[in-house]
Amino acid sequence: MNSNEPPIIEVIDLVHQFGERAVLNDISFNVHRGETLVIMGGSGCGKSTLLRHMIGSMKPTSGSVKIFGEEIAAMKESEIGRVRQRFGMLFQSGALLASLTVGENVSLPLFQHTDKSADEIEAIVKQKLEMVGLTGFEDLKPAEISGGMKKRVGLARALALDPELLFSDEPTSGLDPIMTAVVDQLTLKLARGSHMSAVVVSHDMTSAFRIATRMIMLGHGSIVAQGTPEEIRTSTNPEVHQFINGEADGPIPLNLSQDKHEDHQCVKPRPFALARYRFHHKSS
């Protein structure tokens, strides 16, 4: 990683509001080439919303999101498609197409975005599946493999175009400890050997500390802490301490009821009577 190079991701003063509620509030950070940034935080803190802004599927209320030096928030869909060819995306569920085989799922980006021959694509598909430990699974359907295997197929597809940047949403959820370590080692190998950058949203603290070169913790829609893994591990911030150690007691509320935590930004007041009206209105 060379800090003198321009960042490949630059987020500046990012704000996203749903009505009057700020889900993201004044978020700023950079990601440099070869860096693995892990984004963590409790449920509802804005991690997935932030990820959607970085891949161009959500527009900010205000602020800037630049990928490879280009302002992605201002792009048309056709322009975003060009930028997306330079990064891969591993979805939390794997997001495989059930009607296609494993091999066909992995080959999709290659058929859509390259002029390679069928033989070349077949060779690349086999190589990517071998990388994630699924040699010989090309002809199976998603329904014929386990949830963890689907996640690994999704990773193979995300790597099909040899991206400069990989976004991962909970890449190790549903994987056993051994395969989690394999996926982590693959991420490290790509980052160090190919100088690929990665942005990983994760709740898995073992995995997070194993792969991260830098970490960000979100809370209440803002950045609570950011730094190297060692800086996060030794942080005196009570929210960081509670989260990384998985402690039930602490400043992060377990019960997000409106009555007890009406000032907490993860709680949005919504009278039950209004919800009941909407339900009956839709049913009628």
C-alpha positions in Angstrom: 0.0 0.0 0.0 1.4 3.4 -1.0 -0.3 6.3 0.8 1.0 8.7 -1.8 -1.2 7.1 -4.4 -4.7 8.5 -4.8 -7.3 6.4 -2.9 -9.4 4.0 -4.9 -12.4 4.8 -2.6 -12.9 8.2 -1.1 -16.0 8.9 1.0 -16.4 12.5 2.1 -19.1 13.9 4.5 -21.6 11.2 3.4 -25.1 11.7 4.8 -28.2 9.5 4.0 -31.5 10.2 5.5 -34.8 8.3 5.5 -37.2 11.1 6.2 -35.9 12.9 9.2 -33.7 10.0 10.4 -30.0 10.1 9.5 -28.9 6.5 8.9 -25.5 7.8 7.8 -24.3 11.0 9.3 -21.1 12.8 8.2 -19.1 9.6 7.2 -15.6 10.2 5.8 -12.8 7.7 5.0 -10.4 6.5 2.3 -9.4 3.1 1.0 -6.0 2.7 -0.7 -4.7 0.1 -3.0 -3.8 -3.2 -1.3 -5.7 -2.2 1.8 -8.4 -4.4 3.5 -10.9 -2.3 5.3 -13.3 -4.0 7.6 -16.5 -2.2 8.5 -18.2 -3.4 11.7 -20.9 -2.4 14.1 -24.2 -3.5 15.6 -27.3 -4.4 13.6 -29.0 -1.3 12.2 -26.0 0.9 12.5 -25.7 1.6 8.7 -23.1 -0.9 7.5 -25.2 -2.2 4.6 -26.4 1.2 3.7 -22.8 2.4 3.5 -21.9 -0.5 1.3 -24.8 0.2 -1.1 -23.5 3.8 -1.5 -20.0 2.5 -2.4 -21.3 0.2 -5.1 -23.6 2.8 -6.5 -27.0 1.3 -5.7 -28.0 4.1 -3.4 -27.7 7.9 -3.8 -26.6 10.0 -0.8 -28.7 12.8 0.7 -25.4 14.8 0.6 -21.7 14.2 0.5 -19.4 12.5 -2.0 -18.5 8.9 -2.9 -15.6 8.4 -5.3 -14.5 5.0 -6.7 -11.3 5.0 -8.8 -11.3 8.8 -8.7 -14.8 9.1 -10.2 -17.9 10.4 -8.4 -20.2 7.4 -8.5 -23.1 9.2 -6.8 -23.6 11.5 -9.8 -23.3 8.7 -12.5 -26.0 7.4 -14.7 -26.7 3.6 -14.5 -24.8 3.0 -17.8 -21.7 4.8 -16.4 -21.9 2.9 -13.1 -21.9 -0.3 -15.1 -18.5 0.6 -16.5 -17.0 1.2 -13.1 -18.6 -2.0 -11.7 -16.6 -4.0 -14.1 -13.5 -3.1 -12.1 -14.8 -4.4 -8.8 -16.4 -7.7 -7.5 -19.3 -8.0 -5.1 -19.9 -10.9 -2.7 -23.4 -10.8 -1.4 -24.3 -12.1 2.0 -26.6 -14.8 0.6 -24.4 -15.6 -2.3 -27.2 -14.4 -4.7 -26.9 -17.2 -7.1 -29.4 -17.8 -9.9 -31.2 -21.0 -9.1 -31.9 -21.9 -12.7 -28.2 -21.9 -13.6 -25.5 -24.3 -12.7 -22.6 -23.4 -10.4 -20.3 -23.0 -13.5 -22.8 -20.9 -15.3 -23.2 -18.6 -12.3 -19.5 -18.0 -12.1 -19.3 -17.4 -15.9 -21.9 -14.7 -16.0 -19.6 -11.7 -15.6 -17.2 -13.2 -18.2 -20.0 -13.6 -20.8 -21.4 -10.2 -20.1 -18.3 -8.1 -20.0 -15.6 -9.9 -22.0 -15.1 -11.2 -25.5 -13.4 -14.4 -24.4 -14.2 -17.7 -26.1 -16.3 -20.4 -24.4 -13.1 -22.5 -23.8 -11.3 -19.6 -22.2 -14.3 -18.9 -19.9 -14.6 -22.6 -19.0 -10.9 -22.6 -18.0 -11.3 -19.4 -15.9 -14.4 -20.8 -14.2 -12.6 -24.0 -13.2 -9.7 -21.9 -11.9 -11.9 -19.6 -9.7 -13.8 -22.6 -8.3 -10.5 -24.3 -7.5 -9.5 -21.1 -5.6 -12.5 -21.4 -3.3 -12.2 -25.2 -2.8 -15.0 -26.3 -5.2 -13.1 -28.2 -7.9 -15.6 -30.3 -10.0 -18.8 -28.6 -8.9 -19.4 -26.8 -12.2 -22.4 -28.9 -13.2 -24.4 -28.8 -9.9 -27.3 -26.5 -9.3 -27.4 -24.2 -6.3 -30.1 -26.3 -4.7 -27.7 -29.2 -4.7 -25.0 -27.6 -2.6 -24.9 -26.3 1.0 -25.4 -22.7 2.1 -21.6 -22.4 2.8 -20.8 -23.7 -0.7 -23.2 -21.1 -2.2 -21.2 -18.4 -0.5 -18.0 -19.8 -2.0 -19.5 -19.9 -5.5 -20.5 -16.3 -5.0 -16.9 -15.4 -4.1 -15.7 -17.3 -7.2 -18.1 -15.2 -9.3 -17.0 -12.0 -7.6 -13.4 -12.8 -8.6 -14.2 -13.9 -12.2 -13.0 -10.6 -13.7 -9.9 -10.3 -11.6 -11.2 -7.1 -9.9 -9.0 -4.4 -8.5 -11.5 -4.1 -5.6 -13.7 -6.6 -3.8 -16.7 -5.7 -1.7 -17.9 -8.5 0.7 -21.0 -8.5 2.8 -20.5 -11.0 5.7 -18.2 -13.3 3.6 -17.8 -15.9 6.3 -21.3 -16.2 7.6 -22.5 -19.7 7.2 -19.0 -21.1 6.8 -17.3 -23.6 9.2 -14.1 -22.4 11.0 -11.8 -24.2 8.5 -13.5 -22.7 5.4 -13.6 -19.3 7.1 -9.8 -19.5 7.5 -9.5 -20.5 3.8 -11.6 -17.5 2.6 -9.6 -15.2 4.9 -6.3 -16.6 3.5 -7.6 -16.1 0.0 -8.5 -12.4 0.8 -5.1 -11.9 2.3 -3.3 -13.5 -0.7 -5.2 -11.4 -3.2 -4.6 -8.2 -1.3 -0.9 -8.8 -0.8 -0.1 -10.6 -4.1 -2.4 -8.9 -6.5 -2.6 -5.6 -4.6 -6.4 -6.0 -4.7 -8.2 -3.8 -2.2 -11.1 -5.2 -0.2 -14.0 -3.6 1.8 -15.5 -6.2 4.1 -18.7 -5.9 6.2 -18.4 -8.4 9.0 -19.6 -9.4 12.5 -17.0 -12.2 12.7 -14.4 -10.6 14.9 -11.9 -13.5 14.5 -12.1 -13.1 10.7 -12.1 -9.3 10.9 -8.9 -9.1 13.0 -7.2 -11.7 10.8 -7.7 -9.9 7.5 -8.0 -6.2 8.2 -5.3 -3.6 7.7 -7.7 -1.0 8.9 -11.1 -1.1 10.7 -14.1 1.2 11.0 -16.8 0.8 13.6 -20.1 2.4 13.0 -22.6 3.3 15.6 -25.7 5.6 15.6 -25.0 6.3 11.9 -21.6 7.8 12.5 -18.0 6.5 12.8 -17.4 5.5 16.4 -13.8 4.5 15.9 -11.3 3.8 13.1 -7.7 2.6 13.0 -5.5 -0.4 12.7 -6.6 -3.7 14.2 -4.2 -3.1 17.1 -5.6 0.4 17.7 -9.2 -1.0 17.7 -8.3 -3.9 19.9 -6.8 -1.6 22.5 -9.4 1.2 22.2 -10.8 2.6 25.4 -14.1 3.5 23.8 -16.7 1.5 25.7 -18.8 0.8 22.6 -15.8 -0.6 20.8 -14.8 -2.7 23.8 -18.3 -4.1 24.2 -18.7 -5.0 20.5 -15.3 -6.6 19.8 -15.5 -8.7 23.0 -19.2 -9.7 22.5 -20.4 -8.4 25.8 -24.1 -8.2 26.6 -23.7 -5.3 29.1 -22.5 -2.0 27.8 -23.5 1.3 26.1 -24.8 -0.5 23.0 -28.4 -1.4 23.9 -29.6 -4.9 23.6 -33.3 -3.9 23.7 -34.1 -1.3 21.1 -37.7 -0.6 22.4 -39.0 2.9 21.7 -39.9 3.5 25.4 -36.5 2.6 26.8 -34.3 4.0 24.0 -36.3 6.8 22.5 -33.2 8.9 21.9 -31.2 6.1 20.3 -30.8 6.7 16.5 -31.6 3.1 15.6 -35.1 3.5 17.0 -37.6 5.2 14.8 -40.9 6.1 16.5 -43.9 4.4 14.7 -47.2 4.2 16.6 -48.7 0.8 16.6 -52.1 2.2 15.8 -50.8 3.6 12.5 -49.2 0.3 11.6 -52.4 -1.5 12.3 -54.3 0.9 10.1 -51.9 0.3 7.2 -52.3 -3.5 7.7 -56.1 -3.4 7.5 -56.0 -0.9 4.7 -53.8 -3.2 2.6 -56.0 -6.2 3.4 -59.2 -4.6 2.4 
